[in-house]
Amino acid sequence: MQTSQYRSFNLKKTSERNQKVLDQLAQLREKLKQKQQQMERSFAASNGSLIRRSRNNGTVNPVSDKSHETFAIV
């Protein structure tokens, strides 16, 4: 009987820890998203709004411009 209670307790503790980690990851994702948006606004302001973002891919690629080199997030 004690063994099943011990297992139940461990399972509950593990579940609580897993949920805490998932919550922390969600917070980090949100912070990253906010930072990325802030960087996009900053680049857009300094590069004449030539930043484009695709929902399929979040990589940064250089975009050729006659006056200066800018980056597009595609």
Contacts in CASP RR format, 6 or more apart in sequence:
PFRMAT RR
TARGET T0000
AUTHOR 0000-0000-0000
METHOD contacts of the structure
MODEL  1
MQTSQYRSFNLKKTSERNQKVLDQLAQLREKLKQKQQQMERSFAASNGSL
IRRSRNNGTVNPVSDKSHETFAIV
36 73 0 8 1.000
40 51 0 8 1.000
40 53 0 8 1.000
40 73 0 8 1.000
43 51 0 8 1.000
43 70 0 8 1.000
43 71 0 8 1.000
44 50 0 8 1.000
44 51 0 8 1.000
47 65 0 8 1.000
47 68 0 8 1.000
47 70 0 8 1.000
47 71 0 8 1.000
48 70 0 8 1.000
50 63 0 8 1.000
50 65 0 8 1.000
50 70 0 8 1.000
50 72 0 8 1.000
51 70 0 8 1.000
51 71 0 8 1.000
51 72 0 8 1.000
51 73 0 8 1.000
52 72 0 8 1.000
52 73 0 8 1.000
52 74 0 8 1.000
53 73 0 8 1.000
53 74 0 8 1.000
54 73 0 8 1.000
54 74 0 8 1.000
57 74 0 8 1.000
58 73 0 8 1.000
58 74 0 8 1.000
59 73 0 8 1.000
59 74 0 8 1.000
60 71 0 8 1.000
60 72 0 8 1.000
60 73 0 8 1.000
61 71 0 8 1.000
61 72 0 8 1.000
61 73 0 8 1.000
61 74 0 8 1.000
62 69 0 8 1.000
62 70 0 8 1.000
62 71 0 8 1.000
62 72 0 8 1.000
63 69 0 8 1.000
63 70 0 8 1.000
63 71 0 8 1.000
63 72 0 8 1.000
END
